[in-house]
Amino acid sequence: MAVVEVFCRIGSSHATVRFNGHEYPALIGAGGPIMPHDKREGDGYTPLGRYPLLQGFYRADRGPQPNETFEWHVIKPGDSWNEDPHSDNYNQLEFINPKELGEGGMWKSGPQRDVLIIIGYNINPIVAGKGSALYIHPTPPGARESRGCVMLSLEDTRTIAGQLKPGDEIDIQLT
């Protein structure tokens, strides 16, 4: 088992990711890190703690599957991660008619959904309103912070994704 370590500072959206002996610059939530019991849906914070990396998603039209070892799913138009705390499907993958979804969901026009890894925060059990859709994913153009995710360059995200194995974890911690 390997651990993707994320080192962050209170009040800062800048972080450093360390994985398999390499360091990568990263961005986290606009508010910086927060204790998981204080995390709320849409608050712009990244929860501190150690979580499983559950599965990956990628756009097959934008690149190959990152590796053969980790569990990967091809993103299709209509795939969406439910962020509505009032929904029975909160913090889960769902399909929405692509015509209704438009540019929303996991099928985005920018690189932020070319490859992403689901962080197992608020998954088992799912608690409504405690935060959803937490990923490791590429940084969209011009972004200075995330809404709570861990963002790296597309190249760095692909490098990490290419080395993942079942059972790997992420540890978001203070420096």
Secondary structure, DSSP 4 states (H G I P E B T S, - for coil): --EEEEEE-TT-SEEEEEETTEEEEEE-BTTEEE-GGG--TTS-EEE-EEEEEEEEEE-TTSS--S-SSS-EEE--TTEEE---TTSTTTTSEEE--HHHHTT-TT--SSGGGTEEEEE-TT-SS--TTS----EEEEPPTT-S-BSSSEEE-HHHHHHHHTT--TT-EEEEEE-
